[in-house]
Amino acid sequence: MSDRVYPPVIAAAKTMFKVLDLRITVEGAHHVPRTGAAVLASNHVSYLDFIFAGYGAQLSGRLTRFMAKHEIFANKIAGPLMRGMHHIPVDRSAGQASYQQALSALRTGEVVGIFPEATISRSFTVKDIKSGANRLAHEAGVPIIPVALWGTQRLWTKGRPKNLTQRHVPVTILIGEPFEASPGDSGDEVLHKRMRELLDTAQANYPNEPGAWWVPKHLGGTAPTPEEAAALDARGR
């Protein structure tokens, strides 16, 4: 497909990284195939995660088509950009259409990006995941590539004021080994385990600050526990 919008958006993002002097570490970019389809499945801690997950894949020369909620496509500014980059709108009341669009993209050799947790994790741990990533990869016969992002929550996350001008923030992008999807819950369990292991590694090697709001509770931070985060989500806060 024609990509006139994606390259300048990537160039703008890289300029932003330089201006803010973000300390970006990418490991495992070679796991993204230079040709052929794959499902890129990432944890979700920030509204900016698609930028950083896409950056990790772009180092292998791939442009990722992310599945994102359809409200973004209705935005006057973001909408045309999302459509120009051939991302895939997800309407949760009519999810089959987006599933088929993603499946079609995979069958034409694209890399499709998914956030299996569906919403941002306020606890900054890996939440329960939806089955879409595993089902798509299994039906298309393509590998799943797990991804962990860490540090992006410090720029803009759910329930916190955005701080897009913050400088020198370390950001970690870990891309794991591809694995074969399997039907049913077993595939979801493997994906959840791989994502959790990658995130644990990213957090262990990151300069986390004890007592910081952006550090999970089990690492000495003041982020909500998974149970507290679930209660906040249920109340729509």
VEXKOL-519834 format. One record per residue: x, y, z of N, C-alpha, C in turn; residue number from 1; residue in three letters. Coordinates in pm, 1 decimal. Atoms other than C-alpha are relative to their C-alpha. Example, Ala and Ser with C-alpha at 12.3 -4.5 7.8 and 13.67 -1.06 7.14 Angstrom:
<recs>
89.0/-119.0/0.0/1230.0/-450.0/780.0/90.0/120.0/0.0/1/ALA
-82.0/-119.0/-6.0/1367.0/-106.0/714.0/-77.0/109.0/73.0/2/SER
</recs>
This chain:
<recs>
84.2/-119.2/0.0/0.0/0.0/0.0/88.4/125.1/0.0/1/MET
-75.3/-125.0/9.6/107.1/358.3/-59.3/17.6/63.7/137.4/2/SER
-27.9/-60.6/-130.0/274.4/527.5/236.6/64.0/136.3/-18.7/3/ASP
-49.4/-136.7/12.0/305.8/902.2/187.7/-2.4/72.8/133.8/4/ARG
16.1/-68.0/-128.6/201.5/999.6/540.9/94.2/-55.4/105.1/5/VAL
-77.5/64.8/-106.7/391.2/748.5/754.9/143.6/52.0/9.8/6/TYR
-140.5/-44.0/-11.9/752.9/850.5/667.5/17.4/138.6/61.6/7/PRO
-18.4/-129.5/-66.2/710.9/1220.4/755.3/-41.8/-0.8/147.2/8/PRO
38.7/10.7/-140.7/533.4/1124.9/1079.3/114.2/-62.0/80.0/9/VAL
-116.5/61.0/-66.1/829.1/902.0/1168.5/111.2/102.5/16.6/10/ILE
-105.0/-102.7/-7.1/1069.2/1185.2/1087.7/-32.0/102.2/108.9/11/ALA
39.9/-95.6/-104.1/870.0/1420.8/1312.8/19.4/-59.3/139.0/12/ALA
-17.0/64.9/-129.6/872.9/1167.2/1596.2/147.3/-6.0/38.3/13/ALA
-143.2/7.7/-29.8/1249.8/1120.8/1569.5/56.1/137.6/35.9/14/LYS
-40.9/-135.9/-35.5/1294.6/1498.2/1577.1/-40.9/32.3/142.4/15/THR
48.1/-21.1/-136.9/1083.3/1510.6/1893.7/90.4/-72.4/100.0/16/MET
-88.4/75.3/-89.1/1301.3/1239.1/2048.5/130.4/76.8/24.3/17/PHE
-127.4/-72.0/-10.9/1613.9/1446.3/1977.2/-15.9/129.0/78.9/18/LYS
22.8/-126.9/-69.9/1468.3/1775.7/2098.9/-15.1/-23.1/150.4/19/VAL
22.1/31.1/-141.4/1358.8/1616.1/2426.0/114.7/-79.8/59.9/20/LEU
-113.5/80.5/-44.4/1681.7/1415.8/2445.5/-48.0/-122.5/77.8/21/ASP
47.4/122.2/-63.3/1487.5/1101.0/2528.6/109.1/-106.4/-9.0/22/LEU
-104.9/102.5/-5.5/1723.9/821.7/2633.5/-62.3/-134.2/-37.6/23/ARG
72.1/118.2/48.6/1573.0/547.8/2417.9/94.4/-118.0/-15.8/24/ILE
-72.4/125.7/14.1/1702.8/193.3/2449.7/-90.2/-100.4/-70.2/25/THR
75.4/102.2/73.5/1584.2/-64.1/2195.6/81.9/-128.5/-1.5/26/VAL
-65.2/130.6/5.5/1670.6/-430.8/2232.7/-92.2/-98.6/-71.7/27/GLU
76.5/104.4/67.7/1559.7/-713.3/2004.9/-67.6/42.7/-128.2/28/GLY
63.2/-45.4/124.7/1467.2/-510.2/1696.4/15.9/-102.3/-111.9/29/ALA
-23.1/100.5/104.6/1612.9/-793.7/1487.5/-106.6/-108.8/0.0/30/HIS
107.7/99.5/-3.7/1318.2/-1009.6/1597.4/-116.1/36.3/-92.4/31/HIS
105.1/-40.8/94.9/1090.0/-806.9/1368.4/46.5/-37.8/-140.4/32/VAL
-45.4/44.0/132.2/1106.4/-972.7/1024.7/3.5/115.0/-99.5/33/PRO
-11.5/-106.1/100.3/1221.4/-751.1/739.7/-101.8/-16.9/-112.2/34/ARG
108.1/25.8/94.5/961.4/-913.3/516.0/-98.2/-96.8/65.2/35/THR
100.0/92.8/-50.9/641.4/-1101.0/584.7/-78.0/55.9/116.7/36/GLY
94.5/-48.8/-99.6/355.7/-1060.3/826.1/34.8/-46.1/140.7/37/ALA
-14.5/35.0/-140.7/359.1/-1065.6/1204.5/-95.9/85.5/80.8/38/ALA
78.4/-77.0/-96.6/151.1/-951.8/1500.6/94.6/50.4/107.4/39/VAL
-82.2/-63.4/-103.1/331.8/-706.6/1729.5/-91.1/26.5/119.1/40/LEU
87.8/-10.1/-116.4/178.0/-738.4/2076.8/73.8/65.9/115.3/41/ALA
-71.2/-79.9/-100.2/278.0/-473.2/2332.1/-83.6/23.9/124.6/42/SER
67.5/-49.1/-120.3/196.5/-384.8/2689.3/-40.7/145.9/-22.6/43/ASN
59.3/-132.3/24.8/17.2/-52.9/2735.4/3.1/82.6/127.7/44/HIS
-9.9/-85.8/-118.7/122.0/213.6/2988.5/-14.3/148.4/-32.3/45/VAL
1.1/-141.0/39.3/94.9/537.4/2787.5/-82.0/20.1/-125.7/46/SER
70.0/-34.4/123.3/-108.8/714.4/2523.2/95.7/8.2/-119.0/47/TYR
-100.7/-13.0/105.7/216.7/738.0/2324.8/60.8/-134.5/-40.1/48/LEU
-65.3/129.3/19.8/291.5/365.0/2318.8/9.9/-41.4/-145.9/49/ASP
-6.2/41.7/140.4/208.2/317.2/1952.3/118.5/64.9/-71.1/50/PHE
-115.7/-67.7/60.9/480.0/570.3/1863.3/127.5/-78.3/29.3/51/ILE
-124.1/65.5/-39.8/748.3/384.6/2057.3/4.9/-145.7/-45.4/52/PHE
1.5/136.5/51.8/639.3/32.4/1964.6/25.7/1.2/-150.5/53/ALA
-23.1/-13.1/143.7/629.1/143.4/1602.1/143.1/36.1/-32.1/54/GLY
-140.0/-37.3/18.9/974.1/298.2/1638.2/88.5/-124.3/8.1/55/TYR
-79.0/121.8/-13.1/1113.0/-35.3/1754.2/-6.4/-86.4/-123.8/56/GLY
15.4/80.0/121.9/972.7/-212.9/1449.4/60.8/69.0/-120.7/57/ALA
-50.8/-74.5/114.6/1080.7/63.4/1213.6/150.3/-15.5/-16.2/58/GLN
-144.3/23.3/8.5/1444.1/-9.7/1296.6/32.0/-119.6/-89.0/59/LEU
-15.2/111.8/93.4/1391.5/-328.8/1092.9/-61.2/32.6/-136.1/60/SER
55.0/-42.8/128.1/1241.9/-126.5/810.0/-148.3/-26.7/-16.9/61/GLY
142.3/31.8/10.6/879.4/-212.9/892.8/-87.8/113.3/52.3/62/ARG
101.0/-95.6/-42.3/578.0/14.5/921.5/-115.7/-79.5/59.5/63/LEU
101.0/77.6/-71.0/332.6/-118.6/1177.5/-137.2/63.6/-14.3/64/THR
139.7/-45.9/9.0/-44.4/-91.4/1126.4/-66.0/-30.9/134.3/65/ARG
52.6/21.5/-134.3/-183.9/-42.5/1476.0/-152.4/-1.2/1.6/66/PHE
142.7/-0.2/-28.6/-532.1/-131.0/1589.6/-22.8/98.9/113.1/67/MET
23.5/-105.7/-98.8/-668.5/171.1/1779.1/-148.8/32.7/4.0/68/ALA
143.1/-26.8/-14.8/-1005.2/279.0/1912.6/-46.4/103.5/-102.4/69/LYS
48.9/-79.7/114.0/-1220.6/441.8/1647.1/-17.7/147.4/33.8/70/HIS
14.8/-141.1/-37.1/-1265.1/764.4/1847.3/119.2/83.7/-46.0/71/GLU
-119.1/-73.4/44.6/-907.9/861.1/1756.5/-13.5/40.3/-145.7/72/ILE
15.3/-26.0/142.8/-998.5/841.3/1387.9/-101.9/111.4/-25.8/73/PHE
98.7/-107.5/14.8/-1281.4/1089.1/1448.2/58.7/136.7/33.9/74/ALA
-65.2/-126.3/-35.0/-1039.1/1354.1/1576.5/42.7/74.7/-126.5/75/ASN
-27.4/-78.3/121.0/-988.7/1638.1/1326.8/148.0/-0.2/-38.6/76/LYS
-143.7/-1.0/28.0/-609.5/1629.5/1360.3/54.8/-141.6/-11.2/77/ILE
-55.9/134.8/-2.3/-526.9/1271.2/1453.0/-63.0/-91.2/-105.3/78/ALA
71.3/88.4/92.6/-790.0/1111.9/1228.8/64.0/-13.1/-136.9/79/GLY
-63.5/10.8/132.2/-638.9/1199.4/889.6/138.2/-65.1/4.9/80/PRO
-131.5/63.0/-13.3/-294.2/1097.6/1015.0/-13.2/-150.5/19.4/81/LEU
20.1/143.1/-24.4/-420.0/763.2/1144.1/-42.7/-71.5/-127.6/82/MET
43.9/62.8/125.6/-596.5/689.3/817.1/112.5/0.9/-103.4/83/ARG
-110.3/-8.6/94.3/-295.7/806.8/616.0/108.4/-102.6/27.0/84/GLY
-99.3/102.6/-35.9/-73.8/561.9/806.1/-59.6/-140.9/-5.8/85/MET
68.7/128.5/17.3/-328.8/283.4/738.9/-11.5/-78.9/129.7/86/HIS
30.8/67.5/-124.1/-391.3/210.8/1103.9/-144.8/-49.6/-6.8/87/HIS
126.9/72.2/8.5/-700.7/6.9/1182.9/-93.0/43.6/113.0/88/ILE
92.3/-44.3/-104.5/-999.8/158.3/1368.3/-74.0/-116.9/63.4/89/PRO
69.6/106.0/-73.3/-1156.9/-59.0/1636.8/-123.6/59.3/66.7/90/VAL
126.3/-35.9/-62.9/-1523.4/-10.1/1722.5/-42.8/-120.4/82.4/91/ASP
25.4/116.0/-84.8/-1585.8/-233.5/2022.3/-142.6/-50.6/-10.2/92/ARG
137.1/46.6/19.6/-1956.3/-248.0/1939.4/-15.5/-76.6/-131.4/93/SER
2.1/72.4/127.9/-1872.0/-392.0/1596.6/142.1/-47.2/-32.0/94/ALA
-139.9/37.4/7.7/-1537.9/-558.1/1648.4/37.8/-88.9/-116.3/95/GLY
-32.6/93.5/106.5/-1563.2/-812.0/1367.2/57.2/70.5/-122.4/96/GLN
-48.0/-72.9/117.5/-1505.8/-549.3/1098.7/148.7/33.3/14.3/97/ALA
-140.7/-32.1/-20.5/-1174.4/-437.2/1251.7/84.3/-126.3/0.6/98/SER
-71.8/128.0/0.3/-1073.2/-800.0/1305.2/27.4/-43.4/-144.1/99/TYR
-16.6/40.9/139.9/-1129.0/-874.9/937.0/97.4/91.7/-73.4/100/GLN
-94.3/-93.0/63.2/-938.4/-561.8/833.4/143.6/-33.3/41.1/101/GLN
-132.9/38.1/-47.6/-643.8/-666.1/1049.5/44.1/-131.2/-63.0/102/ALA
-31.2/129.4/61.5/-659.7/-1020.1/913.6/40.7/18.4/-145.4/103/LEU
-34.0/-29.2/138.8/-655.8/-884.9/559.0/139.4/60.8/-11.7/104/SER
-132.7/-61.8/1.2/-351.5/-671.1/638.8/109.4/-104.7/21.3/105/ALA
-97.6/106.0/-25.0/-167.6/-973.8/777.9/17.5/-88.4/-122.8/106/LEU
-7.0/88.6/117.5/-251.6/-1180.2/471.4/67.6/65.1/-119.5/107/ARG
-75.6/-68.1/106.3/-92.1/-915.3/251.0/142.4/31.8/44.9/108/THR
-139.6/-11.9/-42.0/230.6/-929.1/452.0/32.7/115.1/92.1/109/GLY
-24.1/-114.2/-87.4/185.2/-636.6/691.8/31.4/-43.9/143.3/110/GLU
-15.1/16.8/-144.6/294.4/-606.6/1055.2/-114.8/75.2/66.6/111/VAL
114.9/-59.9/-68.5/-14.2/-541.6/1269.6/32.0/12.0/148.9/112/VAL
-28.7/-25.5/-140.6/28.6/-383.5/1613.3/-126.0/-2.3/85.1/113/GLY
114.8/14.9/-89.6/-205.2/-469.9/1899.6/45.8/21.8/144.4/114/ILE
-19.6/-10.6/-143.8/-226.2/-375.8/2267.0/-99.9/-94.9/65.3/115/PHE
95.8/101.6/-43.5/-380.6/-696.6/2405.0/-72.4/31.3/130.4/116/PRO
69.2/-37.7/-123.4/-466.0/-537.3/2741.9/-121.8/87.8/-29.0/117/GLU
111.4/-82.9/49.2/-705.3/-311.9/2541.8/-0.2/141.3/57.4/118/ALA
-5.7/-133.6/-59.5/-666.4/-21.5/2786.0/132.5/15.2/75.9/119/THR
-124.0/-28.1/-72.5/-376.5/146.4/2964.5/-4.5/-60.1/140.3/120/ILE
-11.9/56.9/-134.6/-259.2/-30.3/3279.3/41.9/109.4/98.3/121/SER
-31.7/-102.5/-100.0/-273.2/216.4/3569.0/99.6/-51.3/104.5/122/ARG
-90.8/57.9/-99.3/-76.5/-25.7/3788.7/139.9/-18.0/-57.6/123/SER
-127.3/17.1/71.1/204.1/-41.8/3528.5/52.9/-142.7/11.2/124/PHE
-27.5/142.4/13.5/190.1/-420.8/3537.7/-83.9/-48.7/-118.0/125/THR
76.5/50.9/113.8/53.4/-643.2/3260.4/-136.0/-49.8/47.8/126/VAL
135.9/38.7/-35.0/-324.2/-669.9/3293.1/-38.1/-130.4/-69.7/127/LYS
55.9/110.3/77.0/-537.0/-961.3/3178.2/-11.8/44.9/-145.9/128/ASP
0.4/-38.7/140.9/-527.3/-970.3/2799.3/-120.8/-57.0/-72.9/129/ILE
106.3/47.1/88.4/-788.8/-1008.8/2529.8/57.2/-103.2/-97.2/130/LYS
-44.0/111.0/84.2/-774.5/-1298.4/2286.1/30.7/39.6/-144.2/131/SER
-9.7/-39.1/140.2/-758.5/-1093.1/1964.5/135.6/-21.3/-63.9/132/GLY
-133.8/11.5/58.3/-380.6/-1092.3/1913.8/31.6/-144.7/-35.5/133/ALA
-28.2/140.6/22.9/-344.8/-1467.2/1949.5/-90.1/-57.4/-109.2/134/ASN
93.3/51.2/101.4/-656.6/-1540.2/1741.2/38.9/45.6/-139.3/135/ARG
-40.6/-53.6/130.3/-541.7/-1311.7/1459.3/123.4/-71.3/-53.7/136/LEU
-124.4/63.1/43.6/-193.1/-1458.9/1447.0/-23.6/-145.0/-38.6/137/ALA
27.4/140.1/28.8/-327.2/-1814.7/1457.0/-75.2/-15.7/-131.1/138/HIS
79.5/11.5/122.9/-584.5/-1759.8/1183.2/80.2/39.1/-123.1/139/GLU
-81.1/-44.2/113.5/-335.6/-1576.3/960.5/123.9/-86.9/-19.2/140/ALA
-118.5/84.0/10.4/-60.0/-1829.2/1032.1/128.8/79.2/5.3/141/GLY
-118.9/-85.5/-11.7/190.6/-1562.9/1135.7/48.0/-0.7/145.1/142/VAL
-51.1/-0.4/-137.3/415.5/-1526.2/1442.7/-49.4/119.9/80.5/143/PRO
24.4/-110.7/-92.6/344.7/-1312.5/1748.4/134.6/46.1/53.3/144/ILE
-123.0/-57.4/-53.5/620.6/-1077.3/1859.3/-36.5/81.0/123.7/145/ILE
34.1/-74.9/-121.3/586.8/-968.7/2224.4/91.0/121.3/18.1/146/PRO
-74.8/-124.4/-20.2/696.1/-616.5/2318.1/-28.8/53.1/140.3/147/VAL
18.6/-69.5/-127.4/750.8/-438.8/2650.1/50.9/142.6/-13.1/148/ALA
-35.9/-141.4/-1.9/756.4/-61.0/2682.3/5.8/46.7/145.1/149/LEU
-9.8/-52.5/-136.1/872.8/119.1/2994.3/61.0/139.9/-3.5/150/TRP
-44.2/-139.0/-4.3/922.8/486.6/3075.8/-94.4/92.6/-73.3/151/GLY
91.1/-84.1/77.9/660.3/610.2/2831.4/-110.6/59.4/86.4/152/THR
105.9/-48.9/-89.0/410.5/649.2/3118.4/37.7/132.5/64.8/153/GLN
-44.4/-124.7/-61.8/620.3/937.0/3250.8/-34.5/121.5/-86.2/154/ARG
32.5/-109.2/91.4/528.4/1144.7/2945.1/-150.1/29.0/-5.2/155/LEU
145.2/-20.4/9.4/153.0/1083.4/2925.4/-69.8/-132.3/24.6/156/TRP
71.2/122.9/-30.6/-61.6/821.4/3089.3/-137.8/33.0/56.9/157/THR
138.1/-14.3/-45.3/-412.8/766.2/3215.7/-5.0/53.0/143.4/158/LYS
20.1/-51.6/-134.3/-519.5/972.5/3513.9/107.3/94.4/50.1/159/GLY
-107.2/-92.0/-37.2/-211.0/1195.4/3514.4/9.3/110.6/-104.1/160/ARG
-18.4/-105.2/100.1/-143.1/1533.3/3348.4/114.3/-36.7/-94.1/161/PRO
-106.5/32.1/94.4/60.3/1493.7/3032.3/117.6/96.1/18.3/162/LYS
-123.0/-77.6/-14.4/418.7/1615.0/3037.4/85.5/-26.2/-123.8/163/ASN
-64.1/31.0/127.5/521.7/1604.1/2672.4/127.8/78.4/-24.0/164/LEU
-123.4/-77.4/17.1/802.8/1855.8/2717.6/108.6/-44.5/97.9/165/THR
-99.0/50.6/-96.6/984.0/1654.9/2985.9/122.4/-52.5/-75.1/166/GLN
-122.2/35.9/70.3/1345.8/1605.7/2884.1/77.3/-110.3/72.8/167/ARG
-96.2/98.6/-51.3/1604.0/1328.7/2930.9/-66.0/-123.5/61.2/168/HIS
68.7/115.8/-58.5/1345.6/1060.7/3013.7/51.8/-128.4/-64.9/169/VAL
-36.3/129.0/58.8/1477.0/705.6/2969.1/-124.9/-75.3/-45.4/170/PRO
109.2/80.8/53.9/1248.5/492.4/2751.8/58.9/-132.2/-48.1/171/VAL
-47.8/133.3/37.4/1295.9/118.1/2712.5/-99.9/-68.2/-91.6/172/THR
81.1/76.5/94.4/1166.3/-83.8/2417.8/65.8/-136.7/-14.6/173/ILE
-52.8/135.5/9.9/1220.9/-459.1/2447.5/-88.7/-81.6/-93.3/174/LEU
73.5/80.2/98.0/1119.8/-678.1/2154.3/44.8/-144.9/15.4/175/ILE
-32.8/138.6/-28.7/1102.6/-1048.1/2232.7/3.7/-88.6/-123.1/176/GLY
-6.2/97.0/108.9/1149.8/-1357.9/2023.0/-140.4/-32.3/-49.7/177/GLU
130.6/39.3/54.3/862.3/-1439.4/1786.9/-35.1/-142.1/44.9/178/PRO
43.6/136.2/-29.8/655.6/-1744.2/1875.1/-129.1/-29.1/-74.9/179/PHE
115.9/43.2/76.9/380.8/-1942.5/1709.8/-125.7/8.1/84.9/180/GLU
127.8/-8.7/-69.8/22.6/-1867.9/1807.7/-62.9/-138.3/10.2/181/ALA
71.9/125.1/-15.9/-195.0/-2148.5/1934.7/-144.3/31.6/36.5/182/SER
141.2/-32.0/-22.6/-573.4/-2172.0/1958.7/-37.1/-1.3/147.6/183/PRO
56.2/3.8/-134.1/-764.9/-2096.2/2275.0/81.7/70.4/106.0/184/GLY
-59.7/-68.7/-114.5/-657.8/-1989.6/2620.3/150.3/-23.4/11.3/185/ASP
-142.4/29.8/-15.0/-316.3/-2156.4/2598.3/86.3/103.8/-71.2/186/SER
-74.4/-102.5/73.0/-199.2/-1906.1/2337.6/-0.4/132.7/73.6/187/GLY
8.6/-123.9/-77.3/-321.8/-1614.4/2547.5/91.3/-6.1/121.5/188/ASP
-84.1/15.5/-118.8/-140.2/-1752.6/2851.4/147.6/15.0/-34.4/189/GLU
-139.6/-12.5/42.2/187.5/-1780.8/2660.2/33.2/145.7/-28.5/190/VAL
-23.9/-140.5/32.1/155.3/-1424.7/2528.5/8.5/83.3/127.2/191/LEU
-1.3/-74.5/-125.9/73.5/-1288.0/2874.0/131.2/-23.0/73.5/192/HIS
-124.2/34.7/-68.7/374.1/-1470.2/3021.3/119.5/68.5/-67.0/193/LYS
-112.0/-62.0/71.6/611.1/-1341.0/2748.8/1.3/151.5/22.6/194/ARG
7.7/-144.0/-22.8/488.3/-982.6/2788.1/42.3/35.1/142.1/195/MET
-32.8/-27.0/-140.8/518.1/-1001.0/3166.5/150.3/-15.5/25.0/196/ARG
-143.5/21.7/-17.7/872.5/-1141.1/3150.5/80.6/115.3/-59.2/197/GLU
-70.1/-112.2/61.6/983.6/-867.4/2911.6/-13.9/126.4/84.5/198/LEU
21.0/-119.9/-81.1/826.8/-596.4/3127.1/79.2/-8.6/130.4/199/LEU
-79.7/17.1/-121.8/989.9/-739.2/3440.3/146.6/34.1/-26.5/200/ASP
-138.8/-28.5/36.5/1326.2/-720.9/3261.9/21.1/149.3/-21.4/201/THR
-11.6/-143.8/25.8/1265.7/-364.5/3143.2/-0.6/79.2/130.3/202/ALA
10.2/-71.5/-127.4/1166.6/-250.7/3491.8/122.6/-23.6/88.1/203/GLN
-115.4/33.2/-84.1/1457.7/-430.3/3660.6/124.9/76.6/-42.8/204/ALA
-119.9/-66.5/51.9/1712.7/-255.0/3438.5/-18.6/150.5/-17.7/205/ASN
34.3/-141.4/17.3/1552.6/90.3/3456.5/28.0/76.0/129.4/206/TYR
-22.7/-78.7/-122.3/1642.9/371.8/3700.4/-130.4/44.5/65.4/207/PRO
125.4/-31.0/-68.9/1313.3/349.6/3888.3/27.5/77.2/128.9/208/ASN
-16.2/-82.1/-119.1/1267.1/596.7/4172.5/-97.7/-45.7/108.4/209/GLU
90.1/41.4/-108.4/1128.7/462.3/4503.3/-94.7/114.1/39.1/210/PRO
99.5/-99.9/-38.3/808.0/642.8/4591.8/-59.0/77.5/-115.8/211/GLY
50.3/-74.1/115.4/750.3/775.1/4239.4/-135.8/-53.2/-44.1/212/ALA
134.3/40.8/43.1/395.9/771.0/4102.7/3.5/-93.9/-118.7/213/TRP
-7.7/78.7/123.1/513.5/604.8/3781.5/68.0/-135.4/20.1/214/TRP
-60.8/129.1/-32.5/672.8/305.8/3957.9/-107.1/-89.8/62.8/215/VAL
102.1/88.9/-57.5/453.6/1.8/4034.7/22.7/-27.1/148.1/216/PRO
-4.1/17.9/-145.1/371.8/-76.8/4394.9/101.7/-105.4/41.9/217/LYS
-88.1/109.0/-43.1/570.3/-400.1/4405.8/148.0/35.5/-15.5/218/HIS
-137.6/-45.9/12.7/886.3/-207.3/4309.4/27.5/122.9/87.2/219/LEU
-20.5/-110.3/-93.2/842.7/54.8/4581.8/-59.3/132.1/-42.8/220/GLY
64.0/-122.4/46.6/640.2/308.3/4386.0/-136.7/19.6/61.2/221/GLY
132.0/-30.8/-55.3/303.5/464.2/4459.3/-111.4/-15.5/-102.6/222/THR
106.1/29.2/96.9/114.2/349.3/4149.9/-104.3/-89.4/66.4/223/ALA
102.2/88.0/-57.5/-215.3/174.4/4225.6/38.7/-147.3/-16.1/224/PRO
-14.3/144.2/18.3/-205.4/-199.8/4283.3/-91.5/-41.8/-115.8/225/THR
91.9/44.9/104.6/-370.9/-405.5/4006.5/-146.5/3.0/43.9/226/PRO
137.6/-0.4/-50.1/-679.5/-436.8/4226.2/-54.0/143.1/10.0/227/GLU
41.0/-140.0/-9.2/-692.1/-61.8/4295.4/-20.8/59.5/-138.9/228/GLU
12.4/-49.4/136.9/-638.7/10.2/3925.7/-129.4/-49.2/-64.0/229/ALA
125.1/56.2/55.5/-927.0/-220.6/3832.1/-121.4/74.4/55.7/230/ALA
110.7/-74.6/-60.7/-1153.6/-35.6/4076.4/-12.1/138.9/-61.7/231/ALA
2.0/-131.3/64.9/-1054.9/299.5/3923.6/-57.8/-8.4/-140.6/232/LEU
52.9/18.8/134.9/-1127.0/168.4/3575.0/-150.4/-23.9/4.3/233/ASP
142.7/29.9/-11.6/-1464.7/36.2/3688.7/-81.5/125.7/28.5/234/ALA
69.6/-125.2/-32.4/-1553.7/380.9/3825.2/16.5/104.2/-111.1/235/ARG
-20.5/-92.3/111.5/-1437.2/543.7/3501.1/83.6/120.3/35.0/236/GLY
-82.6/-111.9/-44.9/-1181.4/762.9/3679.0/136.5/-4.5/-67.2/237/ARG
</recs>
